[in-house]
Amino acid sequence: MSDMATDRISIRLTPALRRRLVQQATTQGKTASDLVREALDQYFVNGSRVESCYDLALRTGLLGAVKTGPRDLATNKKYFKGFGR
């Protein structure tokens, strides 16, 4: 590790997760702490943003999929009459 200032934290791991961490660290020639730091870095870069249902629908092309319907299909209550019955 570099000479950077670090803070120490404690976490609890299941025995299975600890075995996997130690095995992976050994395989890669790194310390368990190195792997945890790398995983946290990746999480904060890629995985910390929770995708909303709206974002998911937009990304998958579900929004605007009905091209010939009324423009206010998703917001006008008159189109919801009988929905769910």
VEXZARO-98048 format. One record per residue (C-alpha): residue in three letters; chain; x, y, z. Coordinates in nm, 4 decimals. Layout:
// VEXZARO-98048
<pt><type>ALA</type><mol>A</mol><c1>X</c1><c2>Y</c2><c3>Z</c3></pt>
...
//
This chain:
// VEXZARO-98048
<pt><type>MET</type><mol>A</mol><c1>0.0000</c1><c2>0.0000</c2><c3>0.0000</c3></pt>
<pt><type>SER</type><mol>A</mol><c1>0.1077</c1><c2>0.3581</c2><c3>-0.0557</c3></pt>
<pt><type>ASP</type><mol>A</mol><c1>0.1937</c1><c2>0.6031</c2><c3>0.2184</c3></pt>
<pt><type>MET</type><mol>A</mol><c1>-0.1485</c1><c2>0.7664</c2><c3>0.1927</c3></pt>
<pt><type>ALA</type><mol>A</mol><c1>-0.3430</c1><c2>0.8297</c2><c3>0.5119</c3></pt>
<pt><type>THR</type><mol>A</mol><c1>-0.6104</c1><c2>0.5674</c2><c3>0.5691</c3></pt>
<pt><type>ASP</type><mol>A</mol><c1>-0.8939</c1><c2>0.5064</c2><c3>0.8113</c3></pt>
<pt><type>ARG</type><mol>A</mol><c1>-0.9642</c1><c2>0.1636</c2><c3>0.9500</c3></pt>
<pt><type>ILE</type><mol>A</mol><c1>-1.3172</c1><c2>0.0221</c2><c3>0.9665</c3></pt>
<pt><type>SER</type><mol>A</mol><c1>-1.4519</c1><c2>-0.3139</c2><c3>1.0739</c3></pt>
<pt><type>ILE</type><mol>A</mol><c1>-1.7112</c1><c2>-0.5148</c2><c3>0.8857</c3></pt>
<pt><type>ARG</type><mol>A</mol><c1>-1.8729</c1><c2>-0.8495</c2><c3>0.9537</c3></pt>
<pt><type>LEU</type><mol>A</mol><c1>-1.8563</c1><c2>-1.1205</c2><c3>0.6885</c3></pt>
<pt><type>THR</type><mol>A</mol><c1>-2.0187</c1><c2>-1.4580</c2><c3>0.6722</c3></pt>
<pt><type>PRO</type><mol>A</mol><c1>-1.7682</c1><c2>-1.7429</c2><c3>0.6829</c3></pt>
<pt><type>ALA</type><mol>A</mol><c1>-1.8442</c1><c2>-1.8236</c2><c3>0.3187</c3></pt>
<pt><type>LEU</type><mol>A</mol><c1>-1.7879</c1><c2>-1.4645</c2><c3>0.2066</c3></pt>
<pt><type>ARG</type><mol>A</mol><c1>-1.4620</c1><c2>-1.4439</c2><c3>0.4022</c3></pt>
<pt><type>ARG</type><mol>A</mol><c1>-1.3379</c1><c2>-1.7659</c2><c3>0.2384</c3></pt>
<pt><type>ARG</type><mol>A</mol><c1>-1.4216</c1><c2>-1.6303</c2><c3>-0.1056</c3></pt>
<pt><type>LEU</type><mol>A</mol><c1>-1.2484</c1><c2>-1.2998</c2><c3>-0.0289</c3></pt>
<pt><type>VAL</type><mol>A</mol><c1>-0.9323</c1><c2>-1.4689</c2><c3>0.0979</c3></pt>
<pt><type>GLN</type><mol>A</mol><c1>-0.9288</c1><c2>-1.7129</c2><c3>-0.1943</c3></pt>
<pt><type>GLN</type><mol>A</mol><c1>-0.9681</c1><c2>-1.4316</c2><c3>-0.4489</c3></pt>
<pt><type>ALA</type><mol>A</mol><c1>-0.7026</c1><c2>-1.2202</c2><c3>-0.2789</c3></pt>
<pt><type>THR</type><mol>A</mol><c1>-0.4606</c1><c2>-1.5132</c2><c3>-0.2820</c3></pt>
<pt><type>THR</type><mol>A</mol><c1>-0.5362</c1><c2>-1.5869</c2><c3>-0.6474</c3></pt>
<pt><type>GLN</type><mol>A</mol><c1>-0.4709</c1><c2>-1.2252</c2><c3>-0.7466</c3></pt>
<pt><type>GLY</type><mol>A</mol><c1>-0.1708</c1><c2>-1.1785</c2><c3>-0.5189</c3></pt>
<pt><type>LYS</type><mol>A</mol><c1>-0.3398</c1><c2>-0.8976</c2><c3>-0.3295</c3></pt>
<pt><type>THR</type><mol>A</mol><c1>-0.4546</c1><c2>-0.8406</c2><c3>0.0242</c3></pt>
<pt><type>ALA</type><mol>A</mol><c1>-0.8168</c1><c2>-0.8754</c2><c3>0.1263</c3></pt>
<pt><type>SER</type><mol>A</mol><c1>-0.8138</c1><c2>-0.5042</c2><c3>0.2078</c3></pt>
<pt><type>ASP</type><mol>A</mol><c1>-0.6969</c1><c2>-0.4241</c2><c3>-0.1454</c3></pt>
<pt><type>LEU</type><mol>A</mol><c1>-0.9866</c1><c2>-0.6186</c2><c3>-0.2929</c3></pt>
<pt><type>VAL</type><mol>A</mol><c1>-1.2412</c1><c2>-0.4562</c2><c3>-0.0617</c3></pt>
<pt><type>ARG</type><mol>A</mol><c1>-1.1102</c1><c2>-0.1085</c2><c3>-0.1507</c3></pt>
<pt><type>GLU</type><mol>A</mol><c1>-1.1266</c1><c2>-0.1914</c2><c3>-0.5238</c3></pt>
<pt><type>ALA</type><mol>A</mol><c1>-1.4790</c1><c2>-0.3277</c2><c3>-0.4873</c3></pt>
<pt><type>LEU</type><mol>A</mol><c1>-1.5931</c1><c2>-0.0152</c2><c3>-0.3032</c3></pt>
<pt><type>ASP</type><mol>A</mol><c1>-1.4345</c1><c2>0.2080</c2><c3>-0.5661</c3></pt>
<pt><type>GLN</type><mol>A</mol><c1>-1.6183</c1><c2>0.0179</c2><c3>-0.8404</c3></pt>
<pt><type>TYR</type><mol>A</mol><c1>-1.9448</c1><c2>0.0318</c2><c3>-0.6467</c3></pt>
<pt><type>PHE</type><mol>A</mol><c1>-1.9274</c1><c2>0.4076</c2><c3>-0.6049</c3></pt>
<pt><type>VAL</type><mol>A</mol><c1>-1.8397</c1><c2>0.4586</c2><c3>-0.9715</c3></pt>
<pt><type>ASN</type><mol>A</mol><c1>-2.0871</c1><c2>0.2128</c2><c3>-1.1240</c3></pt>
<pt><type>GLY</type><mol>A</mol><c1>-2.3300</c1><c2>0.0645</c2><c3>-0.8819</c3></pt>
<pt><type>SER</type><mol>A</mol><c1>-2.4416</c1><c2>0.3178</c2><c3>-0.6286</c3></pt>
<pt><type>ARG</type><mol>A</mol><c1>-2.7064</c1><c2>0.4722</c2><c3>-0.8527</c3></pt>
<pt><type>VAL</type><mol>A</mol><c1>-3.0359</c1><c2>0.2916</c2><c3>-0.8162</c3></pt>
<pt><type>GLU</type><mol>A</mol><c1>-3.2258</c1><c2>0.2895</c2><c3>-1.1425</c3></pt>
<pt><type>SER</type><mol>A</mol><c1>-3.5875</c1><c2>0.4029</c2><c3>-1.1072</c3></pt>
<pt><type>CYS</type><mol>A</mol><c1>-3.8727</c1><c2>0.2280</c2><c3>-1.2843</c3></pt>
<pt><type>TYR</type><mol>A</mol><c1>-3.9027</c1><c2>0.5305</c2><c3>-1.5118</c3></pt>
<pt><type>ASP</type><mol>A</mol><c1>-3.5318</c1><c2>0.5154</c2><c3>-1.6030</c3></pt>
<pt><type>LEU</type><mol>A</mol><c1>-3.5577</c1><c2>0.1418</c2><c3>-1.6705</c3></pt>
<pt><type>ALA</type><mol>A</mol><c1>-3.8648</c1><c2>0.1848</c2><c3>-1.8905</c3></pt>
<pt><type>LEU</type><mol>A</mol><c1>-3.6982</c1><c2>0.4688</c2><c3>-2.0783</c3></pt>
<pt><type>ARG</type><mol>A</mol><c1>-3.3760</c1><c2>0.2712</c2><c3>-2.1272</c3></pt>
<pt><type>THR</type><mol>A</mol><c1>-3.5554</c1><c2>-0.0384</c2><c3>-2.2535</c3></pt>
<pt><type>GLY</type><mol>A</mol><c1>-3.7763</c1><c2>0.1519</c2><c3>-2.4969</c3></pt>
<pt><type>LEU</type><mol>A</mol><c1>-4.1061</c1><c2>0.0913</c2><c3>-2.3194</c3></pt>
<pt><type>LEU</type><mol>A</mol><c1>-4.1893</c1><c2>0.4601</c2><c3>-2.2999</c3></pt>
<pt><type>GLY</type><mol>A</mol><c1>-4.3279</c1><c2>0.5858</c2><c3>-2.6243</c3></pt>
<pt><type>ALA</type><mol>A</mol><c1>-4.3726</c1><c2>0.2313</c2><c3>-2.7550</c3></pt>
<pt><type>VAL</type><mol>A</mol><c1>-4.7319</c1><c2>0.3011</c2><c3>-2.8658</c3></pt>
<pt><type>LYS</type><mol>A</mol><c1>-4.6828</c1><c2>0.5292</c2><c3>-3.1646</c3></pt>
<pt><type>THR</type><mol>A</mol><c1>-5.0429</c1><c2>0.5452</c2><c3>-3.2876</c3></pt>
<pt><type>GLY</type><mol>A</mol><c1>-5.2185</c1><c2>0.6052</c2><c3>-2.9532</c3></pt>
<pt><type>PRO</type><mol>A</mol><c1>-5.3272</c1><c2>0.9322</c2><c3>-2.7980</c3></pt>
<pt><type>ARG</type><mol>A</mol><c1>-5.0454</c1><c2>1.1555</c2><c3>-2.6769</c3></pt>
<pt><type>ASP</type><mol>A</mol><c1>-5.1805</c1><c2>1.1672</c2><c3>-2.3202</c3></pt>
<pt><type>LEU</type><mol>A</mol><c1>-5.2395</c1><c2>0.7906</c2><c3>-2.2875</c3></pt>
<pt><type>ALA</type><mol>A</mol><c1>-5.0224</c1><c2>0.7559</c2><c3>-1.9784</c3></pt>
<pt><type>THR</type><mol>A</mol><c1>-5.1584</c1><c2>1.0607</c2><c3>-1.7930</c3></pt>
<pt><type>ASN</type><mol>A</mol><c1>-5.5258</c1><c2>1.1118</c2><c3>-1.8846</c3></pt>
<pt><type>LYS</type><mol>A</mol><c1>-5.7562</c1><c2>0.9410</c2><c3>-1.6326</c3></pt>
<pt><type>LYS</type><mol>A</mol><c1>-6.0235</c1><c2>0.8707</c2><c3>-1.8931</c3></pt>
<pt><type>TYR</type><mol>A</mol><c1>-5.8028</c1><c2>0.5974</c2><c3>-2.0398</c3></pt>
<pt><type>PHE</type><mol>A</mol><c1>-5.7791</c1><c2>0.4219</c2><c3>-1.7018</c3></pt>
<pt><type>LYS</type><mol>A</mol><c1>-6.1527</c1><c2>0.3476</c2><c3>-1.6810</c3></pt>
<pt><type>GLY</type><mol>A</mol><c1>-6.1873</c1><c2>-0.0237</c2><c3>-1.6128</c3></pt>
<pt><type>PHE</type><mol>A</mol><c1>-5.8138</c1><c2>-0.0769</c2><c3>-1.5764</c3></pt>
<pt><type>GLY</type><mol>A</mol><c1>-5.7314</c1><c2>-0.3699</c2><c3>-1.3507</c3></pt>
<pt><type>ARG</type><mol>A</mol><c1>-6.0707</c1><c2>-0.5405</c2><c3>-1.3737</c3></pt>
//
